[in-house]
């Protein structure tokens, strides 16, 4: 298994969140959205300019900006 940044994942690729490297308000906000280690995610799509990224996690769709996705490491 390889650990990469969420931003590096391709469309339709799945993985498990390994860690969240954000601290403070951003870290709390990311965790409040359900992006915590151990959760499985799938990249559903990207906007035409590749920002934001659409994710599928725990049965719902979530959209993140790339600067937020940079703080999340995923095991693929």
mmCIF file of the N, C-alpha and C atoms, coordinates in Angstrom:
data_MODEL
# 
_entry.id   MODEL 
# 
loop_
_atom_site.group_PDB 
_atom_site.id 
_atom_site.type_symbol 
_atom_site.label_atom_id 
_atom_site.label_alt_id 
_atom_site.label_comp_id 
_atom_site.label_asym_id 
_atom_site.label_entity_id 
_atom_site.label_seq_id 
_atom_site.pdbx_PDB_ins_code 
_atom_site.Cartn_x 
_atom_site.Cartn_y 
_atom_site.Cartn_z 
_atom_site.occupancy 
_atom_site.B_iso_or_equiv 
_atom_site.pdbx_formal_charge 
_atom_site.auth_seq_id 
_atom_site.auth_comp_id 
_atom_site.auth_asym_id 
_atom_site.auth_atom_id 
_atom_site.pdbx_PDB_model_num 
ATOM 1   N N  . UNK A 1 1  ? 0.829   -1.184 0.000   1.00 0.00 ? 1  UNK A N  1 
ATOM 2   C CA . UNK A 1 1  ? 0.000   0.000  0.000   1.00 0.00 ? 1  UNK A CA 1 
ATOM 3   C C  . UNK A 1 1  ? 0.878   1.254  0.000   1.00 0.00 ? 1  UNK A C  1 
ATOM 4   N N  . UNK A 1 2  ? 0.385   2.260  -0.668  1.00 0.00 ? 2  UNK A N  1 
ATOM 5   C CA . UNK A 1 2  ? 1.122   3.516  -0.814  1.00 0.00 ? 2  UNK A CA 1 
ATOM 6   C C  . UNK A 1 2  ? 0.328   4.642  -0.143  1.00 0.00 ? 2  UNK A C  1 
ATOM 7   N N  . UNK A 1 3  ? 1.026   5.558  0.508   1.00 0.00 ? 3  UNK A N  1 
ATOM 8   C CA . UNK A 1 3  ? 0.373   6.707  1.129   1.00 0.00 ? 3  UNK A CA 1 
ATOM 9   C C  . UNK A 1 3  ? 0.657   7.942  0.285   1.00 0.00 ? 3  UNK A C  1 
ATOM 10  N N  . UNK A 1 4  ? -0.441  8.593  -0.154  1.00 0.00 ? 4  UNK A N  1 
ATOM 11  C CA . UNK A 1 4  ? -0.335  9.794  -0.973  1.00 0.00 ? 4  UNK A CA 1 
ATOM 12  C C  . UNK A 1 4  ? -1.268  10.864 -0.413  1.00 0.00 ? 4  UNK A C  1 
ATOM 13  N N  . UNK A 1 5  ? -1.110  12.070 -0.904  1.00 0.00 ? 5  UNK A N  1 
ATOM 14  C CA . UNK A 1 5  ? -2.008  13.169 -0.547  1.00 0.00 ? 5  UNK A CA 1 
ATOM 15  C C  . UNK A 1 5  ? -3.343  12.962 -1.258  1.00 0.00 ? 5  UNK A C  1 
ATOM 16  N N  . UNK A 1 6  ? -4.423  13.366 -0.636  1.00 0.00 ? 6  UNK A N  1 
ATOM 17  C CA . UNK A 1 6  ? -5.744  13.257 -1.251  1.00 0.00 ? 6  UNK A CA 1 
ATOM 18  C C  . UNK A 1 6  ? -5.785  13.992 -2.585  1.00 0.00 ? 6  UNK A C  1 
ATOM 19  N N  . UNK A 1 7  ? -5.054  15.070 -2.701  1.00 0.00 ? 7  UNK A N  1 
ATOM 20  C CA . UNK A 1 7  ? -5.014  15.846 -3.949  1.00 0.00 ? 7  UNK A CA 1 
ATOM 21  C C  . UNK A 1 7  ? -4.473  15.011 -5.110  1.00 0.00 ? 7  UNK A C  1 
ATOM 22  N N  . UNK A 1 8  ? -3.603  14.048 -4.834  1.00 0.00 ? 8  UNK A N  1 
ATOM 23  C CA . UNK A 1 8  ? -2.973  13.234 -5.872  1.00 0.00 ? 8  UNK A CA 1 
ATOM 24  C C  . UNK A 1 8  ? -3.842  12.078 -6.357  1.00 0.00 ? 8  UNK A C  1 
ATOM 25  N N  . UNK A 1 9  ? -4.943  11.814 -5.687  1.00 0.00 ? 9  UNK A N  1 
ATOM 26  C CA . UNK A 1 9  ? -5.806  10.701 -6.089  1.00 0.00 ? 9  UNK A CA 1 
ATOM 27  C C  . UNK A 1 9  ? -6.498  10.999 -7.414  1.00 0.00 ? 9  UNK A C  1 
ATOM 28  N N  . UNK A 1 10 ? -6.714  9.952  -8.198  1.00 0.00 ? 10 UNK A N  1 
ATOM 29  C CA . UNK A 1 10 ? -7.393  10.072 -9.486  1.00 0.00 ? 10 UNK A CA 1 
ATOM 30  C C  . UNK A 1 10 ? -8.899  9.858  -9.312  1.00 0.00 ? 10 UNK A C  1 
ATOM 31  N N  . UNK A 1 11 ? -9.665  10.275 -10.282 1.00 0.00 ? 11 UNK A N  1 
ATOM 32  C CA . UNK A 1 11 ? -11.113 10.066 -10.275 1.00 0.00 ? 11 UNK A CA 1 
ATOM 33  C C  . UNK A 1 11 ? -11.392 8.564  -10.266 1.00 0.00 ? 11 UNK A C  1 
ATOM 34  N N  . UNK A 1 12 ? -12.354 8.132  -9.471  1.00 0.00 ? 12 UNK A N  1 
ATOM 35  C CA . UNK A 1 12 ? -12.769 6.736  -9.267  1.00 0.00 ? 12 UNK A CA 1 
ATOM 36  C C  . UNK A 1 12 ? -11.771 5.911  -8.462  1.00 0.00 ? 12 UNK A C  1 
ATOM 37  N N  . UNK A 1 13 ? -10.750 6.532  -7.918  1.00 0.00 ? 13 UNK A N  1 
ATOM 38  C CA . UNK A 1 13 ? -9.789  5.825  -7.066  1.00 0.00 ? 13 UNK A CA 1 
ATOM 39  C C  . UNK A 1 13 ? -10.313 5.819  -5.629  1.00 0.00 ? 13 UNK A C  1 
ATOM 40  N N  . UNK A 1 14 ? -10.126 4.706  -4.942  1.00 0.00 ? 14 UNK A N  1 
ATOM 41  C CA . UNK A 1 14 ? -10.561 4.601  -3.549  1.00 0.00 ? 14 UNK A CA 1 
ATOM 42  C C  . UNK A 1 14 ? -9.354  4.438  -2.646  1.00 0.00 ? 14 UNK A C  1 
ATOM 43  N N  . UNK A 1 15 ? -9.543  4.769  -1.385  1.00 0.00 ? 15 UNK A N  1 
ATOM 44  C CA . UNK A 1 15 ? -8.470  4.632  -0.407  1.00 0.00 ? 15 UNK A CA 1 
ATOM 45  C C  . UNK A 1 15 ? -9.013  4.805  0.997   1.00 0.00 ? 15 UNK A C  1 
ATOM 46  N N  . UNK A 1 16 ? -8.129  4.643  1.962   1.00 0.00 ? 16 UNK A N  1 
ATOM 47  C CA . UNK A 1 16 ? -8.471  4.802  3.367   1.00 0.00 ? 16 UNK A CA 1 
ATOM 48  C C  . UNK A 1 16 ? -7.656  5.948  3.929   1.00 0.00 ? 16 UNK A C  1 
ATOM 49  N N  . UNK A 1 17 ? -8.295  6.843  4.658   1.00 0.00 ? 17 UNK A N  1 
ATOM 50  C CA . UNK A 1 17 ? -7.595  7.984  5.237   1.00 0.00 ? 17 UNK A CA 1 
ATOM 51  C C  . UNK A 1 17 ? -6.579  7.474  6.248   1.00 0.00 ? 17 UNK A C  1 
ATOM 52  N N  . UNK A 1 18 ? -5.317  7.851  6.061   1.00 0.00 ? 18 UNK A N  1 
ATOM 53  C CA . UNK A 1 18 ? -4.241  7.435  6.962   1.00 0.00 ? 18 UNK A CA 1 
ATOM 54  C C  . UNK A 1 18 ? -4.029  8.460  8.067   1.00 0.00 ? 18 UNK A C  1 
ATOM 55  N N  . UNK A 1 19 ? -4.064  9.749  7.707   1.00 0.00 ? 19 UNK A N  1 
ATOM 56  C CA . UNK A 1 19 ? -3.864  10.793 8.721   1.00 0.00 ? 19 UNK A CA 1 
ATOM 57  C C  . UNK A 1 19 ? -4.351  12.135 8.191   1.00 0.00 ? 19 UNK A C  1 
ATOM 58  N N  . UNK A 1 20 ? -4.627  13.027 9.131   1.00 0.00 ? 20 UNK A N  1 
ATOM 59  C CA . UNK A 1 20 ? -4.991  14.408 8.815   1.00 0.00 ? 20 UNK A CA 1 
ATOM 60  C C  . UNK A 1 20 ? -3.904  15.286 9.420   1.00 0.00 ? 20 UNK A C  1 
ATOM 61  N N  . UNK A 1 21 ? -3.178  16.002 8.578   1.00 0.00 ? 21 UNK A N  1 
ATOM 62  C CA . UNK A 1 21 ? -2.023  16.797 9.006   1.00 0.00 ? 21 UNK A CA 1 
ATOM 63  C C  . UNK A 1 21 ? -2.357  18.257 9.309   1.00 0.00 ? 21 UNK A C  1 
ATOM 64  N N  . UNK A 1 22 ? -3.635  18.617 9.288   1.00 0.00 ? 22 UNK A N  1 
ATOM 65  C CA . UNK A 1 22 ? -4.043  20.000 9.554   1.00 0.00 ? 22 UNK A CA 1 
ATOM 66  C C  . UNK A 1 22 ? -4.246  20.202 11.053  1.00 0.00 ? 22 UNK A C  1 
ATOM 67  N N  . UNK A 1 23 ? -3.953  21.407 11.516  1.00 0.00 ? 23 UNK A N  1 
ATOM 68  C CA . UNK A 1 23 ? -4.110  21.748 12.922  1.00 0.00 ? 23 UNK A CA 1 
ATOM 69  C C  . UNK A 1 23 ? -5.014  22.959 13.057  1.00 0.00 ? 23 UNK A C  1 
ATOM 70  N N  . UNK A 1 24 ? -5.406  23.262 14.262  1.00 0.00 ? 24 UNK A N  1 
ATOM 71  C CA . UNK A 1 24 ? -6.194  24.450 14.524  1.00 0.00 ? 24 UNK A CA 1 
ATOM 72  C C  . UNK A 1 24 ? -7.579  24.356 13.927  1.00 0.00 ? 24 UNK A C  1 
ATOM 73  N N  . UNK A 1 25 ? -8.085  25.499 13.492  1.00 0.00 ? 25 UNK A N  1 
ATOM 74  C CA . UNK A 1 25 ? -9.449  25.596 12.964  1.00 0.00 ? 25 UNK A CA 1 
ATOM 75  C C  . UNK A 1 25 ? -9.652  24.719 11.732  1.00 0.00 ? 25 UNK A C  1 
ATOM 76  N N  . UNK A 1 26 ? -8.692  24.709 10.816  1.00 0.00 ? 26 UNK A N  1 
ATOM 77  C CA . UNK A 1 26 ? -8.816  23.888 9.607   1.00 0.00 ? 26 UNK A CA 1 
ATOM 78  C C  . UNK A 1 26 ? -8.862  22.413 9.962   1.00 0.00 ? 26 UNK A C  1 
ATOM 79  N N  . UNK A 1 27 ? -7.992  21.966 10.855  1.00 0.00 ? 27 UNK A N  1 
ATOM 80  C CA . UNK A 1 27 ? -7.982  20.565 11.269  1.00 0.00 ? 27 UNK A CA 1 
ATOM 81  C C  . UNK A 1 27 ? -9.296  20.153 11.903  1.00 0.00 ? 27 UNK A C  1 
ATOM 82  N N  . UNK A 1 28 ? -9.850  21.020 12.746  1.00 0.00 ? 28 UNK A N  1 
ATOM 83  C CA . UNK A 1 28 ? -11.121 20.717 13.401  1.00 0.00 ? 28 UNK A CA 1 
ATOM 84  C C  . UNK A 1 28 ? -12.241 20.634 12.370  1.00 0.00 ? 28 UNK A C  1 
ATOM 85  N N  . UNK A 1 29 ? -12.244 21.558 11.419  1.00 0.00 ? 29 UNK A N  1 
ATOM 86  C CA . UNK A 1 29 ? -13.281 21.573 10.387  1.00 0.00 ? 29 UNK A CA 1 
ATOM 87  C C  . UNK A 1 29 ? -13.228 20.313 9.520   1.00 0.00 ? 29 UNK A C  1 
ATOM 88  N N  . UNK A 1 30 ? -12.018 19.907 9.147   1.00 0.00 ? 30 UNK A N  1 
ATOM 89  C CA . UNK A 1 30 ? -11.857 18.696 8.336   1.00 0.00 ? 30 UNK A CA 1 
ATOM 90  C C  . UNK A 1 30 ? -12.371 17.475 9.102   1.00 0.00 ? 30 UNK A C  1 
ATOM 91  N N  . UNK A 1 31 ? -12.007 17.364 10.362  1.00 0.00 ? 31 UNK A N  1 
ATOM 92  C CA . UNK A 1 31 ? -12.453 16.231 11.168  1.00 0.00 ? 31 UNK A CA 1 
ATOM 93  C C  . UNK A 1 31 ? -13.964 16.265 11.401  1.00 0.00 ? 31 UNK A C  1 
ATOM 94  N N  . UNK A 1 32 ? -14.522 17.447 11.583  1.00 0.00 ? 32 UNK A N  1 
ATOM 95  C CA . UNK A 1 32 ? -15.975 17.583 11.769  1.00 0.00 ? 32 UNK A CA 1 
ATOM 96  C C  . UNK A 1 32 ? -16.751 17.110 10.545  1.00 0.00 ? 32 UNK A C  1 
ATOM 97  N N  . UNK A 1 33 ? -16.140 17.184 9.362   1.00 0.00 ? 33 UNK A N  1 
ATOM 98  C CA . UNK A 1 33 ? -16.800 16.712 8.141   1.00 0.00 ? 33 UNK A CA 1 
ATOM 99  C C  . UNK A 1 33 ? -16.744 15.197 8.016   1.00 0.00 ? 33 UNK A C  1 
ATOM 100 N N  . UNK A 1 34 ? -16.089 14.524 8.948   1.00 0.00 ? 34 UNK A N  1 
ATOM 101 C CA . UNK A 1 34 ? -16.020 13.067 8.920   1.00 0.00 ? 34 UNK A CA 1 
ATOM 102 C C  . UNK A 1 34 ? -14.754 12.521 8.302   1.00 0.00 ? 34 UNK A C  1 
ATOM 103 N N  . UNK A 1 35 ? -13.824 13.390 7.957   1.00 0.00 ? 35 UNK A N  1 
ATOM 104 C CA . UNK A 1 35 ? -12.565 12.945 7.363   1.00 0.00 ? 35 UNK A CA 1 
ATOM 105 C C  . UNK A 1 35 ? -11.579 12.610 8.476   1.00 0.00 ? 35 UNK A C  1 
ATOM 106 N N  . UNK A 1 36 ? -11.692 11.390 8.976   1.00 0.00 ? 36 UNK A N  1 
ATOM 107 C CA . UNK A 1 36 ? -10.847 10.943 10.079  1.00 0.00 ? 36 UNK A CA 1 
ATOM 108 C C  . UNK A 1 36 ? -10.139 9.660  9.669   1.00 0.00 ? 36 UNK A C  1 
ATOM 109 N N  . UNK A 1 37 ? -8.985  9.373  10.272  1.00 0.00 ? 37 UNK A N  1 
ATOM 110 C CA . UNK A 1 37 ? -8.245  8.150  9.925   1.00 0.00 ? 37 UNK A CA 1 
ATOM 111 C C  . UNK A 1 37 ? -9.113  6.898  10.050  1.00 0.00 ? 37 UNK A C  1 
ATOM 112 N N  . UNK A 1 38 ? -8.943  6.013  9.056   1.00 0.00 ? 38 UNK A N  1 
ATOM 113 C CA . UNK A 1 38 ? -9.675  4.757  9.033   1.00 0.00 ? 38 UNK A CA 1 
ATOM 114 C C  . UNK A 1 38 ? -10.907 4.767  8.143   1.00 0.00 ? 38 UNK A C  1 
ATOM 115 N N  . UNK A 1 39 ? -11.382 5.945  7.742   1.00 0.00 ? 39 UNK A N  1 
ATOM 116 C CA . UNK A 1 39 ? -12.571 6.030  6.887   1.00 0.00 ? 39 UNK A CA 1 
ATOM 117 C C  . UNK A 1 39 ? -12.188 5.810  5.431   1.00 0.00 ? 39 UNK A C  1 
ATOM 118 N N  . UNK A 1 40 ? -13.024 5.058  4.714   1.00 0.00 ? 40 UNK A N  1 
ATOM 119 C CA . UNK A 1 40 ? -12.789 4.802  3.299   1.00 0.00 ? 40 UNK A CA 1 
ATOM 120 C C  . UNK A 1 40 ? -13.405 5.921  2.470   1.00 0.00 ? 40 UNK A C  1 
ATOM 121 N N  . UNK A 1 41 ? -12.663 6.382  1.468   1.00 0.00 ? 41 UNK A N  1 
ATOM 122 C CA . UNK A 1 41 ? -13.152 7.451  0.595   1.00 0.00 ? 41 UNK A CA 1 
ATOM 123 C C  . UNK A 1 41 ? -12.948 7.065  -0.868  1.00 0.00 ? 41 UNK A C  1 
ATOM 124 N N  . UNK A 1 42 ? -13.723 7.722  -1.726  1.00 0.00 ? 42 UNK A N  1 
ATOM 125 C CA . UNK A 1 42 ? -13.592 7.540  -3.171  1.00 0.00 ? 42 UNK A CA 1 
ATOM 126 C C  . UNK A 1 42 ? -13.671 8.909  -3.822  1.00 0.00 ? 42 UNK A C  1 
ATOM 127 N N  . UNK A 1 43 ? -12.781 9.184  -4.759  1.00 0.00 ? 43 UNK A N  1 
ATOM 128 C CA . UNK A 1 43 ? -12.827 10.436 -5.511  1.00 0.00 ? 43 UNK A CA 1 
ATOM 129 C C  . UNK A 1 43 ? -13.859 10.261 -6.618  1.00 0.00 ? 43 UNK A C  1 
ATOM 130 N N  . UNK A 1 44 ? -14.939 11.047 -6.543  1.00 0.00 ? 44 UNK A N  1 
ATOM 131 C CA . UNK A 1 44 ? -16.019 10.953 -7.530  1.00 0.00 ? 44 UNK A CA 1 
ATOM 132 C C  . UNK A 1 44 ? -15.749 11.780 -8.768  1.00 0.00 ? 44 UNK A C  1 
ATOM 133 N N  . UNK A 1 45 ? -15.128 12.928 -8.598  1.00 0.00 ? 45 UNK A N  1 
ATOM 134 C CA . UNK A 1 45 ? -14.881 13.781 -9.746  1.00 0.00 ? 45 UNK A CA 1 
ATOM 135 C C  . UNK A 1 45 ? -14.121 15.030 -9.363  1.00 0.00 ? 45 UNK A C  1 
ATOM 136 N N  . UNK A 1 46 ? -13.757 15.777 -10.379 1.00 0.00 ? 46 UNK A N  1 
ATOM 137 C CA . UNK A 1 46 ? -13.047 17.043 -10.187 1.00 0.00 ? 46 UNK A CA 1 
ATOM 138 C C  . UNK A 1 46 ? -13.657 18.090 -11.106 1.00 0.00 ? 46 UNK A C  1 
ATOM 139 N N  . UNK A 1 47 ? -13.577 19.322 -10.690 1.00 0.00 ? 47 UNK A N  1 
ATOM 140 C CA . UNK A 1 47 ? -14.045 20.433 -11.520 1.00 0.00 ? 47 UNK A CA 1 
ATOM 141 C C  . UNK A 1 47 ? -13.125 20.565 -12.738 1.00 0.00 ? 47 UNK A C  1 
ATOM 142 N N  . UNK A 1 48 ? -13.555 21.278 -13.776 1.00 0.00 ? 48 UNK A N  1 
ATOM 143 C CA . UNK A 1 48 ? -12.742 21.410 -14.991 1.00 0.00 ? 48 UNK A CA 1 
ATOM 144 C C  . UNK A 1 48 ? -11.309 21.909 -14.754 1.00 0.00 ? 48 UNK A C  1 
ATOM 145 N N  . UNK A 1 49 ? -11.104 22.788 -13.777 1.00 0.00 ? 49 UNK A N  1 
ATOM 146 C CA . UNK A 1 49 ? -9.751  23.263 -13.487 1.00 0.00 ? 49 UNK A CA 1 
ATOM 147 C C  . UNK A 1 49 ? -9.110  22.483 -12.331 1.00 0.00 ? 49 UNK A C  1 
ATOM 148 N N  . UNK A 1 50 ? -9.668  21.293 -12.031 1.00 0.00 ? 50 UNK A N  1 
ATOM 149 C CA . UNK A 1 50 ? -9.183  20.337 -11.020 1.00 0.00 ? 50 UNK A CA 1 
ATOM 150 C C  . UNK A 1 50 ? -9.394  20.795 -9.576  1.00 0.00 ? 50 UNK A C  1 
ATOM 151 N N  . UNK A 1 51 ? -10.070 21.904 -9.359  1.00 0.00 ? 51 UNK A N  1 
ATOM 152 C CA . UNK A 1 51 ? -10.332 22.373 -8.002  1.00 0.00 ? 51 UNK A CA 1 
ATOM 153 C C  . UNK A 1 51 ? -11.752 22.901 -7.965  1.00 0.00 ? 51 UNK A C  1 
ATOM 154 N N  . UNK A 1 52 ? -12.640 22.379 -7.155  1.00 0.00 ? 52 UNK A N  1 
ATOM 155 C CA . UNK A 1 52 ? -12.456 21.438 -6.050  1.00 0.00 ? 52 UNK A CA 1 
ATOM 156 C C  . UNK A 1 52 ? -12.553 19.976 -6.489  1.00 0.00 ? 52 UNK A C  1 
ATOM 157 N N  . UNK A 1 53 ? -12.424 19.096 -5.495  1.00 0.00 ? 53 UNK A N  1 
ATOM 158 C CA . UNK A 1 53 ? -12.522 17.656 -5.704  1.00 0.00 ? 53 UNK A CA 1 
ATOM 159 C C  . UNK A 1 53 ? -13.775 17.157 -4.973  1.00 0.00 ? 53 UNK A C  1 
ATOM 160 N N  . UNK A 1 54 ? -14.508 16.261 -5.615  1.00 0.00 ? 54 UNK A N  1 
ATOM 161 C CA . UNK A 1 54 ? -15.730 15.694 -5.040  1.00 0.00 ? 54 UNK A CA 1 
ATOM 162 C C  . UNK A 1 54 ? -15.417 14.299 -4.508  1.00 0.00 ? 54 UNK A C  1 
ATOM 163 N N  . UNK A 1 55 ? -15.776 14.055 -3.248  1.00 0.00 ? 55 UNK A N  1 
ATOM 164 C CA . UNK A 1 55 ? -15.475 12.791 -2.579  1.00 0.00 ? 55 UNK A CA 1 
ATOM 165 C C  . UNK A 1 55 ? -16.752 12.087 -2.164  1.00 0.00 ? 55 UNK A C  1 
ATOM 166 N N  . UNK A 1 56 ? -16.679 10.784 -2.066  1.00 0.00 ? 56 UNK A N  1 
ATOM 167 C CA . UNK A 1 56 ? -17.770 9.980  -1.508  1.00 0.00 ? 56 UNK A CA 1 
ATOM 168 C C  . UNK A 1 56 ? -17.239 9.351  -0.227  1.00 0.00 ? 56 UNK A C  1 
ATOM 169 N N  . UNK A 1 57 ? -17.887 9.645  0.902   1.00 0.00 ? 57 UNK A N  1 
ATOM 170 C CA . UNK A 1 57 ? -17.459 9.117  2.195   1.00 0.00 ? 57 UNK A CA 1 
ATOM 171 C C  . UNK A 1 57 ? -18.697 8.880  3.058   1.00 0.00 ? 57 UNK A C  1 
ATOM 172 N N  . UNK A 1 58 ? -18.773 7.730  3.686   1.00 0.00 ? 58 UNK A N  1 
ATOM 173 C CA . UNK A 1 58 ? -19.862 7.363  4.591   1.00 0.00 ? 58 UNK A CA 1 
ATOM 174 C C  . UNK A 1 58 ? -21.244 7.586  3.977   1.00 0.00 ? 58 UNK A C  1 
ATOM 175 N N  . UNK A 1 59 ? -21.390 7.328  2.675   1.00 0.00 ? 59 UNK A N  1 
ATOM 176 C CA . UNK A 1 59 ? -22.685 7.420  2.031   1.00 0.00 ? 59 UNK A CA 1 
ATOM 177 C C  . UNK A 1 59 ? -23.114 8.808  1.587   1.00 0.00 ? 59 UNK A C  1 
ATOM 178 N N  . UNK A 1 60 ? -22.244 9.805  1.714   1.00 0.00 ? 60 UNK A N  1 
ATOM 179 C CA . UNK A 1 60 ? -22.601 11.139 1.238   1.00 0.00 ? 60 UNK A CA 1 
ATOM 180 C C  . UNK A 1 60 ? -21.472 11.720 0.401   1.00 0.00 ? 60 UNK A C  1 
ATOM 181 N N  . UNK A 1 61 ? -21.794 12.757 -0.343  1.00 0.00 ? 61 UNK A N  1 
ATOM 182 C CA . UNK A 1 61 ? -20.820 13.420 -1.203  1.00 0.00 ? 61 UNK A CA 1 
ATOM 183 C C  . UNK A 1 61 ? -20.329 14.684 -0.524  1.00 0.00 ? 61 UNK A C  1 
ATOM 184 N N  . UNK A 1 62 ? -19.021 14.876 -0.566  1.00 0.00 ? 62 UNK A N  1 
ATOM 185 C CA . UNK A 1 62 ? -18.371 16.013 0.073   1.00 0.00 ? 62 UNK A CA 1 
ATOM 186 C C  . UNK A 1 62 ? -17.439 16.657 -0.942  1.00 0.00 ? 62 UNK A C  1 
ATOM 187 N N  . UNK A 1 63 ? -17.386 17.957 -0.969  1.00 0.00 ? 63 UNK A N  1 
ATOM 188 C CA . UNK A 1 63 ? -16.494 18.676 -1.879  1.00 0.00 ? 63 UNK A CA 1 
ATOM 189 C C  . UNK A 1 63 ? -15.459 19.435 -1.071  1.00 0.00 ? 63 UNK A C  1 
ATOM 190 N N  . UNK A 1 64 ? -14.185 19.276 -1.451  1.00 0.00 ? 64 UNK A N  1 
ATOM 191 C CA . UNK A 1 64 ? -13.070 19.945 -0.768  1.00 0.00 ? 64 UNK A CA 1 
ATOM 192 C C  . UNK A 1 64 ? -12.247 20.742 -1.763  1.00 0.00 ? 64 UNK A C  1 
ATOM 193 N N  . UNK A 1 65 ? -11.704 21.842 -1.307  1.00 0.00 ? 65 UNK A N  1 
ATOM 194 C CA . UNK A 1 65 ? -10.716 22.577 -2.109  1.00 0.00 ? 65 UNK A CA 1 
ATOM 195 C C  . UNK A 1 65 ? -9.398  21.812 -2.061  1.00 0.00 ? 65 UNK A C  1 
ATOM 196 N N  . UNK A 1 66 ? -8.562  22.011 -3.068  1.00 0.00 ? 66 UNK A N  1 
ATOM 197 C CA . UNK A 1 66 ? -7.279  21.318 -3.107  1.00 0.00 ? 66 UNK A CA 1 
ATOM 198 C C  . UNK A 1 66 ? -6.384  21.699 -1.933  1.00 0.00 ? 66 UNK A C  1 
ATOM 199 N N  . UNK A 1 67 ? -6.440  22.965 -1.486  1.00 0.00 ? 67 UNK A N  1 
ATOM 200 C CA . UNK A 1 67 ? -5.582  23.352 -0.365  1.00 0.00 ? 67 UNK A CA 1 
ATOM 201 C C  . UNK A 1 67 ? -6.011  22.642 0.925   1.00 0.00 ? 67 UNK A C  1 
ATOM 202 N N  . UNK A 1 68 ? -7.273  22.217 1.026   1.00 0.00 ? 68 UNK A N  1 
ATOM 203 C CA . UNK A 1 68 ? -7.718  21.413 2.160   1.00 0.00 ? 68 UNK A CA 1 
ATOM 204 C C  . UNK A 1 68 ? -7.318  19.956 1.969   1.00 0.00 ? 68 UNK A C  1 
ATOM 205 N N  . UNK A 1 69 ? -7.430  19.461 0.744   1.00 0.00 ? 69 UNK A N  1 
ATOM 206 C CA . UNK A 1 69 ? -7.082  18.070 0.437   1.00 0.00 ? 69 UNK A CA 1 
ATOM 207 C C  . UNK A 1 69 ? -5.590  17.799 0.656   1.00 0.00 ? 69 UNK A C  1 
ATOM 208 N N  . UNK A 1 70 ? -4.752  18.827 0.552   1.00 0.00 ? 70 UNK A N  1 
ATOM 209 C CA . UNK A 1 70 ? -3.314  18.653 0.758   1.00 0.00 ? 70 UNK A CA 1 
ATOM 210 C C  . UNK A 1 70 ? -2.983  18.184 2.170   1.00 0.00 ? 70 UNK A C  1 
ATOM 211 N N  . UNK A 1 71 ? -3.857  18.439 3.136   1.00 0.00 ? 71 UNK A N  1 
ATOM 212 C CA . UNK A 1 71 ? -3.596  18.090 4.536   1.00 0.00 ? 71 UNK A CA 1 
ATOM 213 C C  . UNK A 1 71 ? -4.029  16.675 4.893   1.00 0.00 ? 71 UNK A C  1 
ATOM 214 N N  . UNK A 1 72 ? -4.589  15.937 3.924   1.00 0.00 ? 72 UNK A N  1 
ATOM 215 C CA . UNK A 1 72 ? -5.113  14.599 4.198   1.00 0.00 ? 72 UNK A CA 1 
ATOM 216 C C  . UNK A 1 72 ? -4.271  13.577 3.453   1.00 0.00 ? 72 UNK A C  1 
ATOM 217 N N  . UNK A 1 73 ? -3.729  12.606 4.196   1.00 0.00 ? 73 UNK A N  1 
ATOM 218 C CA . UNK A 1 73 ? -2.944  11.530 3.599   1.00 0.00 ? 73 UNK A CA 1 
ATOM 219 C C  . UNK A 1 73 ? -3.816  10.282 3.507   1.00 0.00 ? 73 UNK A C  1 
ATOM 220 N N  . UNK A 1 74 ? -3.747  9.618  2.333   1.00 0.00 ? 74 UNK A N  1 
ATOM 221 C CA . UNK A 1 74 ? -4.616  8.475  2.051   1.00 0.00 ? 74 UNK A CA 1 
ATOM 222 C C  . UNK A 1 74 ? -3.769  7.269  1.679   1.00 0.00 ? 74 UNK A C  1 
ATOM 223 N N  . UNK A 1 75 ? -4.162  6.102  2.182   1.00 0.00 ? 75 UNK A N  1 
ATOM 224 C CA . UNK A 1 75 ? -3.522  4.849  1.811   1.00 0.00 ? 75 UNK A CA 1 
ATOM 225 C C  . UNK A 1 75 ? -4.312  4.259  0.654   1.00 0.00 ? 75 UNK A C  1 
ATOM 226 N N  . UNK A 1 76 ? -3.663  4.088  -0.500  1.00 0.00 ? 76 UNK A N  1 
ATOM 227 C CA . UNK A 1 76 ? -4.337  3.581  -1.694  1.00 0.00 ? 76 UNK A CA 1 
ATOM 228 C C  . UNK A 1 76 ? -3.815  2.214  -2.074  1.00 0.00 ? 76 UNK A C  1 
# 
